[in-house]
Amino acid sequence: MENLNKFTFTLTVNESEIDDLNHVNNIHYIKWVQEAAQKHWSILSNPNLDALYVWVVLRHEIDYISSAKLHDNITVNTWIGNSYGVKSERFVEIKKDSKVIAKAKTIWCLLDKKTMKPSRIPLEIIKVLELKND
């Protein structure tokens, strides 16, 4: 049973992501969190929804547990939490060797693409966010 509410991708740490302390700079974890959301939404969404709405970040909370280094293989897991009003929660775990090295919670806000103002999440999108393929 596949759960489309969850999404995973992998990457290998490259030299441009390494800082003066010889590990991945914190900004790249945020980049991976955003990349996870964008990639997952591109699977869940469709051109009709994308023409009407856009998501923006209201808040990122991130816990750095351990570090990643050059050439480490990283797995990024994301899933959708509660969606309510104009907001939707998204969670991300970043793993190295099956060990969580960072975790994040992001609050996203749905905007009407024409007005760029917050839009209550319509039932059509709620259904997409809660989609499970039994």
N, C-alpha and C positions, 0 to 999 in steps of 0.2 A: 504494500500500500504506500504510494508516494504522496508526500505532503507538500503541495506547492506553496505552502506558507513558509517553507524553509528553502534556503539557497546556499550553495557552497561554491567557492572557487579557490584556486591555488595560485601561488606566485613564488618567484625566487627573488630574494633580496639582491638588488643590484647596487653598484658602487655609488650612484647618484643619491641613494637613500641613506648613506652612512654619514654620520656627523663626526665632529672632532673627538668624541669619546669612543669612536670605533664601534658604534652600534647604530641601529636605525633611529633617525631623528623622530621625535614625537609627532611632528607634522605629518609624517607619512602614515602613521597609524590612523589619523583622521582621514587622510586621503583614501586609505583602504576601506574605512567605514563608509565613506560616501560612495566609493566605487561599488561596494557590496549592494548598497541600496539602489543605485542606478541600474546595475546589471539585473538585480532581482525584479525591479519594477518593469524593466523592458520585457521580461518574460510574462509578467502578469497583465500588463496593460495592452492596449490596442490603439490604433491610430485615431479612433473616435475620441477616446478618453484623453489622449495626448494633445488633441486639437483644442480641447476645452479646459484642461486643468494642468497645473504644474505644482510640484512639491518644493517647499523651501524648509530649511532647518531653522527651528526655533531654539534648540538647545542640544548640546552634546555633553554627555557625562562619560568620562573614560577613566578606567583604572589601568595603570601600567604595572604589571605583575613581574615580568621578567623582560629581558632584552632579546632582540633579534640582531644577528650579525650578517656580514657579507656572505652571500651564497646560501643562506638558510632557506629551506623550503617552508613556506608558510601556507596554512589553510585558514581561510576566512569563512566563517559560518554566520548566516544572518537569518532572522525570523521576525515576523511581525507580531507585536503585542496587541494591546487594546487600541481600538480606533473609536473616537468619540468627538462629537461636534465638528471642529475644523482640524483636529489633531489626530495623529497616529504615532504610536510608539514602535520603534524598531530596535532590536537587540543585535549585537555583533560580538562574536568571540573570535579572537585571533590566536591561532595555535601554531606551535613549533614542536615537532615530534609528539603530537597528540597532547601536549601540555599547553594549557591556556596561558598566554603571555600578556594578553590585554583583553579587556572586555569593555563594551560601550553600550550606552542607551542613548538613543537620539529621539527627540520629539520633532516630528515633521508637521508642517501646516499645509493644507491644501489651498491653493489659490485659483481663482477664476483667471484663466489665461488672458482674457480680454481686458478685464478691469485691474488685474493683479491685486485683488483684494481677497481676504480670506473667504472661503466658501465651505459651508457645511458639507461634510462628506456625504454624497448621495448614496442611496441604497445600492446602486450598481457598483460603486467602488467598494463599499463595505463588503459586498459579496465577493469581490475580487480579492480583497485583503484577507478574507477568511477562507479562501478557496482551499479545499482539500480534495484530492483526486482519490476516491475510494476505489 
